[in-house]
Amino acid sequence: MSSKRRRILRLGLPKGSLQETTARLFELAGYNIRFPSRSYYPEIDDSEIECILIRAQEMARYVEQGVLDAGITGVDWVQENGAKVKELADLKAPWPNYRTVRWLLAVKAGSKFRSVKDLQGKRIATEAVGLTRRYLKKHGVKAEIEFSYGATEVKPPILADAIVDVSETGSSIRANNLRVLDTVLETTPRFIANKESVKDAWKKRKLDRLLLMLRGAITAAGRVGLKLNAQRKDLDAVLAVLPALGTPTISALANDEWVALEIIVEETVVRDLLPELVELGAEGIVEYPINKIIH
């Protein structure tokens, strides 16, 4: 009797700046990923998923070709490669490298260039040649575009007249005394899939279940739960100060004069909110972490 062949979803995980945050996202989503030394095949505690570590710049191409069923990469690299893939989710999150980042057109501070139009016939260094070429075409500018292998921000004004470089905070732009002329593209990490893979019922179901958990972890990012007791006579005043995600849960207590409340709030507001709740007479306040929120 022949055994049933085990189905596998081949998933690309981004190597480099996105790697650590991606591992954290999967951990919060309930998956344990281990990165063996010098191996490009991370181990995941799901026997139906096979992970491959690939640079984000190359991810979309391999997903388009079907070498990978799905992967995580920035929308900038999808556009740079002109890859025909299915975008399943925007994974923007309040973590390093998962926030919105920008590709910026910049020149040396004090240069004569004031807009992209001034770069006609000039030299521009960038890692994103395709993005830059399309951007210049949109503005009717012809310039020499050179691929930059790194340290792009140090090239103006000697090695290039301008650069198109990626920045999350703008610190490298400021540190190298550059001036931004324009934003070429805003980008966030995306979960992409091969168009044929999403037509496969088993793989589609596997992807949907994985994304449910990833989205739940992202929705919970930066939020905490609060439990507290308040007197009924103070309930309206307490509700007025609660910046809840949705409607707070209110439960009766054995003492009819008191109620229990449970809410989800942004972690950043807790330090100001708790003293205010105490001033309103709330008691038994408990703060607890949240790993996932499923809508």
C-alpha positions in Angstrom: 0.0 0.0 0.0 1.5 3.4 -1.1 1.9 6.1 1.6 0.3 9.5 1.1 2.9 12.0 -0.1 3.5 14.8 2.4 2.5 18.3 1.1 5.0 21.1 1.6 4.7 24.9 1.4 8.0 26.4 0.5 8.3 29.8 2.2 11.0 32.4 1.6 12.2 34.4 4.6 14.2 37.6 4.1 17.9 37.6 4.9 19.4 40.8 6.2 17.7 43.7 7.8 14.3 42.1 7.9 15.4 38.7 9.2 15.4 39.4 13.0 12.1 41.2 13.0 10.5 38.5 10.8 11.6 35.8 13.3 10.0 37.9 16.0 6.8 38.2 14.1 6.6 34.4 13.6 7.3 33.8 17.2 4.5 36.1 18.3 2.3 34.3 15.7 3.0 30.9 17.4 5.8 29.6 15.2 9.3 28.8 16.4 12.0 29.5 13.8 15.7 28.6 14.4 18.5 29.8 12.1 21.3 27.3 12.1 24.8 28.8 11.7 25.8 29.1 8.0 22.6 27.5 6.8 20.1 29.0 4.4 17.4 26.7 5.5 15.9 27.9 8.8 14.1 25.3 10.9 10.4 25.9 11.7 8.2 23.8 14.0 5.7 23.1 11.3 6.4 20.0 9.3 4.3 21.3 6.4 6.5 24.4 5.9 10.0 24.5 4.4 11.8 27.8 4.9 14.6 29.2 2.7 16.6 32.3 3.6 16.9 34.7 0.6 17.8 38.3 0.2 14.7 40.5 0.0 16.0 41.9 -3.2 15.6 38.5 -4.9 12.5 37.2 -3.2 9.9 38.3 -5.7 11.7 36.8 -8.6 11.9 33.3 -7.0 8.2 33.6 -5.9 7.2 34.5 -9.5 9.1 31.6 -10.9 7.5 29.1 -8.5 10.8 28.2 -6.8 9.0 29.5 -3.7 5.3 29.3 -3.0 5.4 32.5 -0.9 7.7 34.9 0.7 8.2 38.2 2.6 9.8 41.2 0.9 9.3 44.9 0.5 6.9 46.1 -2.2 9.9 48.1 -3.5 11.7 44.9 -4.5 8.5 43.5 -6.1 8.4 46.7 -8.3 12.1 46.7 -8.9 12.0 43.2 -10.3 8.7 43.8 -12.1 7.6 40.5 -10.6 4.1 39.2 -11.3 3.1 37.8 -8.0 0.0 37.8 -5.8 0.2 40.1 -2.8 -1.7 38.6 0.1 -1.0 41.0 2.9 0.8 44.2 4.0 2.8 43.3 7.0 3.5 46.8 8.2 4.2 46.8 12.0 5.7 49.2 14.6 9.0 47.3 14.7 12.4 48.1 13.2 12.5 47.5 9.4 8.7 46.7 9.4 7.6 50.3 9.5 7.1 52.4 6.3 10.5 53.2 4.8 11.1 55.6 1.9 13.3 55.7 -1.2 14.6 59.2 -1.3 16.2 61.3 -4.0 18.9 63.2 -2.4 21.8 65.5 -3.2 24.7 67.1 -1.3 23.5 69.9 1.0 24.5 73.2 -0.7 24.4 71.8 -4.2 22.7 73.7 -7.0 20.1 71.0 -7.6 16.7 71.9 -6.4 14.4 69.4 -8.1 14.5 66.2 -10.1 14.3 68.4 -13.3 17.8 69.8 -12.5 19.3 66.3 -12.8 18.9 66.1 -16.6 22.0 64.5 -17.9 23.5 64.0 -14.5 24.7 60.8 -12.7 22.5 59.1 -10.1 23.7 56.2 -7.9 21.3 53.7 -6.5 20.6 50.1 -5.7 17.1 50.4 -7.1 17.9 51.0 -10.8 14.5 50.0 -12.1 12.6 52.1 -9.6 14.8 55.1 -10.3 14.5 54.7 -14.1 10.7 54.6 -13.9 10.6 57.6 -11.6 12.8 59.7 -13.9 10.7 58.7 -16.9 7.6 59.9 -15.1 9.2 63.3 -14.6 10.6 63.4 -18.2 14.2 63.4 -17.0 17.0 61.5 -18.7 20.0 60.8 -16.5 22.8 58.3 -16.1 21.8 55.7 -13.5 24.6 53.7 -11.9 24.1 50.6 -9.7 25.5 51.1 -6.3 26.9 48.2 -4.4 26.7 50.0 -1.0 27.6 53.1 0.9 25.4 55.0 -1.5 25.0 58.0 0.8 28.7 58.9 0.6 28.9 59.2 -3.2 27.6 62.8 -3.7 29.1 65.0 -4.9 32.3 63.4 -6.3 31.1 59.9 -7.4 27.5 60.9 -8.2 25.5 64.1 -8.5 22.6 62.5 -6.7 21.4 59.3 -5.1 18.2 57.3 -4.6 18.6 55.5 -1.3 16.3 53.9 1.2 15.8 55.3 4.7 13.6 54.5 7.7 14.5 57.5 9.9 16.5 59.8 7.6 19.5 59.5 10.0 21.9 58.4 7.3 20.8 61.2 5.1 21.4 63.8 7.8 24.7 62.2 8.9 26.1 62.5 5.4 25.0 66.1 5.0 22.5 65.3 2.2 19.4 67.2 1.2 16.2 65.4 0.1 14.7 66.5 -3.2 11.8 64.0 -3.3 10.3 60.8 -2.2 10.6 58.2 -5.0 8.6 55.5 -3.2 7.2 54.5 0.2 7.4 50.8 1.0 6.4 48.3 3.6 7.0 44.5 3.9 4.5 42.4 1.9 3.5 38.8 2.0 3.5 37.6 -1.6 2.7 34.3 -3.2 3.1 32.6 -6.5 0.0 32.9 -8.7 -0.2 29.2 -9.3 0.4 28.3 -5.7 -2.7 30.2 -4.5 -4.8 28.2 -7.0 -3.8 25.0 -5.2 -6.5 24.4 -2.5 -4.1 22.9 0.0 -1.5 25.6 -0.3 -4.1 28.3 -0.3 -5.6 27.0 3.0 -2.1 26.7 4.5 -1.3 30.3 3.5 -4.6 31.6 4.8 -4.0 29.9 8.2 -0.5 31.3 8.4 -1.6 34.8 7.5 -4.4 34.7 10.1 -1.7 34.2 12.8 0.7 36.7 11.4 -2.0 39.4 11.0 -3.2 38.6 14.6 0.4 39.2 15.9 0.7 42.5 14.0 -2.7 43.7 15.2 -1.6 43.0 18.7 1.7 44.8 18.3 2.1 47.7 20.8 -1.2 46.9 22.6 -1.8 45.5 26.1 -4.9 44.3 28.0 -6.2 46.0 31.1 -8.6 44.6 33.7 -10.1 46.8 36.4 -12.9 47.1 38.8 -15.0 50.3 39.1 -18.1 51.4 41.0 -21.3 51.6 38.9 -21.7 55.2 39.9 -18.3 56.0 38.3 -18.8 53.9 35.2 -19.6 56.7 32.8 -16.6 58.7 33.9 -14.3 55.6 33.6 -15.7 54.8 30.1 -15.0 58.4 29.0 -11.3 58.0 29.5 -10.8 54.5 28.1 -9.2 54.6 24.6 -10.4 51.0 23.9 -10.0 48.9 20.8 -13.7 48.3 20.2 -16.2 48.3 23.1 -14.9 47.4 26.6 -16.2 44.2 28.1 -18.3 45.0 31.3 -19.2 42.2 33.7 -21.2 42.2 36.9 -19.5 41.4 40.2 -20.9 39.7 43.3 -21.2 43.2 44.8 -23.9 44.9 42.7 -22.3 48.3 43.3 -19.2 47.3 41.3 -18.5 46.1 37.8 -15.4 44.5 36.1 -14.1 46.0 32.9 -11.6 44.5 30.4 -10.1 46.5 27.5 -7.3 46.6 25.0 -5.3 49.8 24.7 -2.1 51.1 23.1 0.8 50.4 25.4 2.0 54.0 25.0 -1.1 55.4 26.8 -0.9 53.2 29.9 1.4 55.4 31.9 -1.0 58.3 31.7 -4.2 56.3 31.8 -3.6 54.2 34.9 -3.2 57.2 37.3 -6.4 58.7 35.8 -8.3 55.5 36.4 -7.0 55.4 40.0 -8.2 59.0 40.5 -11.7 57.9 39.3 -11.8 55.2 41.9 -10.8 52.2 39.8 -9.3 49.3 41.8 -7.6 45.9 41.1 -6.0 47.2 37.8 -4.1 44.5 36.0 -2.0 45.0 32.8 -1.1 42.0 30.7 0.6 41.4 27.3 -1.2 40.4 24.2 0.3 38.2 21.5 -2.5 38.1 19.0 -5.8 39.8 18.2 -8.0 38.1 15.6 -10.8 40.1 14.0 
